[in-house]
Amino acid sequence: MSLTLRTSLGCTEAVIADDGGLKQFYRVANILSQDFDVNFSNKEDDFDTIDWDFRFKGHSMTLHYSIYNGISIFPTKTRDALNKENKAVVELAGALEGKLFNEEQRNIA
């Protein structure tokens, strides 16, 4: 896994896996729930995308899955996101990257 940051949505988007599938999306959602005490509030599931909203350290964020673009996290407000919300995305994505990397290392060993 290699974390990528992009700003094409008008905010900071942390791409967790640009080729991630549904199984990996649910793995990320599970880690967010269990390790970061995240509760998903608004779940929108379409045939080719999934958007689950949650709060992290008081900031509204979205866990996103697309069959075309993979798995990412971004501020729910996108273009209207505040700088501190963008920074929270980067913080969460970095911590999540560490958890996913450790989990992958355990599966290899």
Summary of the structure (lengths in Angstrom):
residues: 109
radius of gyration: 13.0
end to end distance: 16.7
largest distance: 43.6
contacts: 316
relative contact order: 0.22
helix: 39%
strand: 30%
